[in-house]
Amino acid sequence: GEEGPTNFMNEATEYGAIFDLSNDSLSQKVVVNFVQEDIAIIGTEAFMNPSDNEELTLGYYLSKEFDQFHFDIGIRHDRINRRGSVTTKVAHDDDHDDDHDAEETTETANFDWDINSTSFAFNLGRDLTESLDANLSFSRVERAPAAVEMFMNGPHLVTGRNEVGNVNLDSEVANNIDLTFTFEQNGFFGSFSYFRNDVD
């Protein structure tokens, strides 16, 4: 067709630090991470207005060996800010005349969302015999909606669809449990896992 070029631009800056607080009895780390991201789609295929995103992540990890058990736990907290807008076309037909095309205008709504989410996971392992061990894991993970999932609103020519986001999306929450038995002896190895994932 006669469509002009479309530029997909993503500029991001990220800073992070890991502080190792381990000692002889346990392993533990603290993580701090900050991301600032600008997303823009400019051109005839622009199905989303530019958006600004900031994300601060704080994390903690602990691992410790007991007499017969091995224990790991990790916790992460995310503070996310998404700023964007959604432009919609509105048709106006003041004359109510079917012979005339309705006049179109655009309306833009601005949004500034703060999203807080917390995720954690733990693992408990034990050697049952010299050749058999068991591990039980559980995690609850929250994922905030991405900017494109919230603010996209328009025809996406590559996919051939009119894509519409939802600025009222809640965070995705996944609960996962995993029980694994591992066997290794005389060159033979095998494992059995039972897992269940529940995603909302």
C-alpha positions as CSV (number, residue, x, y, z in Angstrom):
1,G,0.0,0.0,0.0
2,E,0.9,3.7,0.3
3,E,1.6,3.6,4.0
4,G,4.7,5.3,5.1
5,P,7.3,4.0,7.4
6,T,6.6,3.3,11.1
7,N,9.2,3.6,13.8
8,F,9.1,1.4,16.9
9,M,11.3,3.1,19.5
10,N,12.2,1.8,22.9
11,E,14.7,3.7,25.1
12,A,15.5,2.3,28.5
13,T,17.9,2.9,31.3
14,E,18.6,0.3,34.0
15,Y,20.6,0.4,37.2
16,G,21.0,-2.6,39.5
17,A,23.0,-3.7,42.5
18,I,23.4,-7.0,44.4
19,F,24.6,-7.0,48.0
20,D,26.0,-10.3,49.2
21,L,25.4,-10.6,52.9
22,S,26.4,-14.3,53.2
23,N,28.4,-15.8,56.0
24,D,29.6,-19.2,57.0
25,S,26.1,-20.4,58.2
26,L,23.9,-19.1,55.4
27,S,23.8,-17.5,52.0
28,Q,21.8,-14.3,51.6
29,K,21.6,-11.5,49.0
30,V,19.7,-8.2,48.6
31,V,18.9,-6.9,45.1
32,V,17.9,-3.4,44.1
33,N,17.0,-2.7,40.4
34,F,15.6,0.4,38.7
35,V,14.3,0.6,35.1
36,Q,13.1,3.7,33.2
37,E,11.6,3.0,29.8
38,D,10.1,5.1,27.1
39,I,8.0,3.4,24.4
40,A,6.9,5.1,21.2
41,I,5.4,4.0,17.9
42,I,5.4,6.7,15.3
43,G,3.9,6.4,11.8
44,T,0.9,5.0,10.0
45,E,1.0,1.7,11.9
46,A,1.0,3.4,15.3
47,F,-1.5,1.4,17.3
48,M,-0.4,2.9,20.6
49,N,0.4,6.4,22.0
50,P,3.9,6.9,23.6
51,S,4.2,5.7,27.2
52,D,6.6,6.3,30.1
53,N,7.4,3.5,32.5
54,E,9.3,3.2,35.7
55,E,10.0,0.1,37.8
56,L,11.7,-0.3,41.1
57,T,12.4,-3.8,42.3
58,L,13.6,-4.9,45.7
59,G,14.6,-8.5,46.3
60,Y,15.9,-10.7,49.1
61,Y,17.2,-14.3,48.8
62,L,18.2,-16.7,51.6
63,S,19.6,-20.2,51.4
64,K,20.6,-22.3,54.4
65,E,21.7,-25.9,55.1
66,F,20.2,-27.7,58.1
67,D,21.1,-31.1,59.4
68,Q,18.9,-33.0,56.9
69,F,17.3,-30.2,55.0
70,H,18.2,-27.5,52.5
71,F,16.0,-24.4,52.5
72,D,15.8,-21.5,49.9
73,I,13.5,-18.5,49.9
74,G,13.2,-15.5,47.7
75,I,11.0,-12.4,47.9
76,R,10.6,-9.6,45.4
77,H,8.6,-6.4,45.6
78,D,7.9,-4.3,42.5
79,R,6.8,-0.7,42.4
80,I,5.7,0.2,38.9
81,N,4.5,3.5,37.4
82,R,2.9,3.5,33.9
83,R,2.0,6.8,32.2
84,G,0.2,6.7,28.9
85,S,-2.8,7.7,26.9
86,V,-5.5,6.2,24.7
87,T,-6.9,8.0,21.7
88,T,-10.3,7.0,20.3
89,K,-12.2,8.2,17.2
90,V,-15.6,9.7,17.8
91,A,-18.2,10.1,15.0
92,H,-20.5,13.2,15.1
93,D,-23.5,13.5,12.8
94,D,-25.3,16.6,13.7
95,D,-27.6,16.7,10.7
96,H,-28.8,13.0,11.0
97,D,-28.6,12.9,7.2
98,D,-27.8,9.4,5.8
99,D,-26.5,11.0,2.6
100,H,-23.6,12.7,4.5
101,D,-20.7,11.1,6.2
102,A,-20.4,11.5,9.9
103,E,-17.6,13.9,11.0
104,E,-14.9,12.2,13.0
105,T,-12.9,13.7,15.8
106,T,-10.5,12.2,18.3
107,E,-10.5,12.2,22.0
108,T,-7.5,11.3,24.2
109,A,-7.7,10.1,27.8
110,N,-4.5,10.2,29.9
111,F,-3.7,7.7,32.5
112,D,-1.1,7.5,35.4
113,W,-1.1,4.2,37.2
114,D,0.9,3.0,40.2
115,I,1.1,-0.8,40.5
116,N,2.6,-2.6,43.5
117,S,3.2,-6.3,43.4
118,T,4.9,-8.8,45.6
119,S,6.2,-12.3,44.6
120,F,7.8,-15.0,46.7
121,A,9.1,-18.6,46.3
122,F,10.6,-21.2,48.6
123,N,12.1,-24.6,48.2
124,L,12.6,-27.3,50.8
125,G,14.9,-30.2,49.9
126,R,16.0,-33.4,51.8
127,D,18.2,-36.3,51.0
128,L,16.0,-39.4,51.8
129,T,18.8,-41.9,51.1
130,E,22.3,-41.7,49.6
131,S,20.7,-42.1,46.1
132,L,17.2,-40.5,46.6
133,D,16.3,-36.9,47.4
134,A,13.1,-34.9,47.4
135,N,12.3,-31.2,46.8
136,L,9.1,-29.3,47.5
137,S,8.7,-25.9,45.9
138,F,6.0,-23.3,46.1
139,S,5.8,-19.9,44.5
140,R,3.3,-17.0,44.2
141,V,4.3,-14.7,41.3
142,E,2.6,-11.4,40.4
143,R,3.1,-9.8,37.0
144,A,1.9,-6.3,36.3
145,P,0.3,-5.6,32.9
146,A,2.8,-4.3,30.3
147,A,2.3,-0.9,28.7
148,V,1.2,-2.4,25.4
149,E,-1.4,-4.5,27.2
150,M,-2.9,-1.4,28.7
151,F,-2.6,1.4,26.1
152,M,-2.7,-0.2,22.7
153,N,-5.8,1.0,20.7
154,G,-5.8,0.8,16.9
155,P,-5.3,-1.2,13.8
156,H,-2.1,-3.4,13.8
157,L,-1.5,-3.9,10.1
158,V,1.1,-6.7,10.5
159,T,-1.4,-8.9,12.5
160,G,-4.4,-7.8,10.6
161,R,-6.3,-7.0,13.8
162,N,-7.7,-4.0,15.6
163,E,-5.9,-4.3,18.9
164,V,-7.5,-2.8,22.0
165,G,-5.9,-2.8,25.5
166,N,-7.4,-2.4,28.9
167,V,-6.2,0.3,31.3
168,N,-8.1,-1.4,34.1
169,L,-6.2,-4.7,34.0
170,D,-5.2,-6.3,37.3
171,S,-1.8,-7.9,37.8
172,E,-1.5,-11.6,36.7
173,V,-1.1,-13.9,39.7
174,A,0.4,-17.4,39.3
175,N,0.4,-19.9,42.2
176,N,2.8,-22.9,41.5
177,I,3.6,-26.0,43.5
178,D,6.2,-28.6,42.6
179,L,7.2,-31.9,44.2
180,T,10.2,-33.7,42.7
181,F,12.0,-36.9,43.6
182,T,15.4,-37.5,42.1
183,F,17.2,-40.9,42.0
184,E,20.9,-41.5,41.0
185,Q,22.9,-44.6,41.6
186,N,25.6,-46.6,39.7
187,G,25.3,-44.5,36.6
188,F,21.4,-44.5,36.5
189,F,19.4,-41.4,36.9
190,G,15.7,-40.7,37.1
191,S,13.3,-38.1,38.4
192,F,9.6,-37.8,39.0
193,S,7.8,-34.5,39.3
194,Y,4.3,-33.5,40.3
195,F,3.4,-29.9,39.6
196,R,0.3,-27.7,39.5
197,N,0.1,-24.1,38.1
198,D,-2.9,-21.8,38.7
199,V,-2.8,-18.6,36.8
200,D,-5.4,-15.8,37.3
